[in-house]
Amino acid sequence: MSSDPSLTTVLAAWSFDPNVVLGVVLTALIYLAGLRELSRRGRLRRSVAPRHVLLFTLGLLSIVLALESPIDALSSRLLTAHMAQHMLLLFLAPPFLLLGKPIPVLVVGAPRPIVRWLARGHARRGWFRGLTHLLTNPYVAWLAFIGNMLVWHLPACYDAALRNDSVHYLEHLCFLVTGIMFWWVIVQPYPGRPRVAYGWRVLYILAAMVPGTALGMLFIFAGTAIYPFYAALPRMWDMSVVTDQSFAGTIMMVAGDFILICAAIPLFAGMMERLEEMELARFARSQQE
């Protein structure tokens, strides 16, 4: 008789890690407090639309889905599930959170002493202001995102995360933080003029697709087990370790590239619109001369 868990057992395997639950609930409460405060000041409709609230909610739900759902329970048995977990933390949760207009809402909703401390630190401390600019620098963000993804997929690092809960927590935190850094450059959530032009952001996205696609193809065509941890496990549902690995690579390559292409399309459209405006302005000037 097979010892594989039934689908019902798998779907019921939700966990409630207090660290994750506390972080998500606290962030949601601060966001709600910010919405309430903006409403009290009569600025809610001018600052935040319903779609922003929906997107921020989807970002928090993506974190819950990655870390608390059956995906997390299966990640220690199947590389495919673990890769899905990584995609949620790198490619879904960060852009959803940043598209939810988090800066004005969280600043208004956060406790006043914390906001004042951060404001003073940014205004008075050069290193603090420099750090915030460094973390959102396109070159730093791109290198952090790609470097983090490649390093954590090295067999030694990957197996260490699977064997040690503390290392696993660190891995997830690194994915989420570098994901936010990477998508910050694309979304440009801070009010004011974007620091990176449309065309540069399109190139930024296309450049990120190359290493992710290469890593996905490595998983698909490896032919042998890359990670000793999964190779030593009893196989679930008669799925070989190589098949599991191929599915994981397909998720990384197809899902990751699809999301990045979806992000690049509106930026490309904005770039073309900007070029058209510049051309019309140049034509108007030539007619006046």
PEQUIMO-V648117 format. One record per backbone hydrogen bond with DSSP energy under -0.5 kcal/mol. CO is the residue of the C=O (numbers start at 0). NH is the residue of the N-H. If there is no record, write none. Layout:
BEGIN
((CO NH) (CO NH))
END
This chain:
BEGIN
((5 9) (6 10) (7 11) (9 12) (11 13) (16 20) (17 21) (18 22) (19 23) (20 24) (21 25) (22 26) (23 27) (24 28) (25 29) (26 30) (27 31) (28 32) (29 33) (30 34) (31 35) (32 36) (33 37) (34 38) (35 39) (36 40) (37 42) (37 43) (38 41) (42 46) (43 47) (48 51) (48 52) (49 53) (50 54) (51 55) (52 56) (53 57) (54 58) (55 59) (56 60) (57 61) (58 62) (59 63) (60 64) (61 65) (62 66) (63 67) (63 68) (64 68) (67 14) (68 71) (68 72) (69 73) (70 74) (71 75) (72 75) (73 76) (73 77) (77 81) (78 82) (79 83) (80 84) (81 85) (82 86) (83 87) (84 88) (85 89) (86 90) (86 91) (87 91) (87 92) (91 95) (92 96) (93 97) (94 98) (95 99) (96 99) (97 100) (100 104) (101 105) (102 106) (103 107) (104 108) (105 109) (110 113) (110 114) (111 115) (112 116) (113 117) (114 118) (115 119) (116 120) (117 121) (118 122) (119 123) (119 124) (120 124) (123 125) (124 128) (125 129) (126 130) (127 131) (128 132) (129 133) (130 134) (131 135) (133 136) (136 140) (137 141) (138 142) (139 143) (140 144) (141 145) (142 146) (143 147) (144 148) (145 149) (146 150) (147 151) (148 152) (150 153) (153 157) (154 158) (155 159) (156 160) (157 161) (158 162) (159 163) (163 167) (164 168) (165 169) (166 170) (167 171) (168 172) (169 173) (170 174) (171 175) (172 176) (173 177) (174 178) (175 179) (176 180) (177 181) (178 182) (179 183) (180 184) (181 185) (182 186) (183 187) (196 200) (197 201) (198 202) (199 203) (200 204) (201 205) (202 206) (203 207) (204 208) (205 209) (206 210) (207 211) (208 212) (209 213) (210 214) (211 215) (212 216) (213 217) (214 218) (215 219) (216 220) (217 221) (225 227) (226 230) (227 231) (229 232) (235 238) (237 239) (239 243) (240 244) (241 245) (242 246) (243 247) (244 248) (245 249) (246 250) (247 251) (248 252) (249 253) (249 254) (250 254) (250 255) (251 255) (252 256) (253 257) (254 258) (255 259) (256 260) (257 261) (258 262) (259 263) (260 264) (261 265) (262 266) (263 267) (264 268) (265 269) (266 270) (267 271) (268 272) (269 273) (270 274) (271 275) (272 276) (273 277) (274 278) (275 279) (276 280) (277 281) (278 282) (279 283) (280 284) (281 285) (282 286) (283 287) (284 288))
END
